[in-house]
Amino acid sequence: MKNDREKRALERAAVRIMIEIYNRNHDNKLRLLYQQEKPDAVLEDAYRRKIGMEITHLFYDAEEAKRLLGRSIDNIQRLAVIEQLIDVLNLRIQIKESKIQTYSNAYPNSLIIRNLSSSFGMSQILQAKDSLRPPLGKFTNIWFLSRDGSNDWLMKDLNRIWD
């Protein structure tokens, strides 16, 4: 099924970006062990400890997702407001937190959110952090991946932005 392959490819790309940034900044290196369901991927650290990774992608709206994935014939750019993207981000986190109890508890689980919206980058999201609903602490980390006006990916742990 094309959608399953595409979903797996998007998840693999997100986890590879996260690992690359993480490994650049930490001595305890991570590597992807395998992809699966619930959570989407399992990583291993340098001490051979497993870490589950649930992965989701952030789009401004369904039309932007279709356009960016090549499924829309509508090329009209609409006026975007940060509040709508923050609402979508809050909803993605809430949905993933509600599903975590169905994941393996043999290892800690983290969440990767890859921002694919072309409307807003990392700095706009962080400037609007007061509108973000604080996570419930169900994920060890909530790794937010986003660009910010360049092709380089940035990463921030949303569990720690209020520290």
Protein Blocks (a to p, Z undefined) as FASTA:
>chain_A
ZZlmmmmmmmmmmmmmmmmmmmmmpmbdcddfbdcehifbdcddfkopacddddddddfb
lmlmmmmnopafbfcdcdddfklmmmmmmmmmmmmmmmmmmpcfkbccddddddfbfkbc
fklmmmmmmmpccdehlafbacddddehiabdcdddfklmmZZ
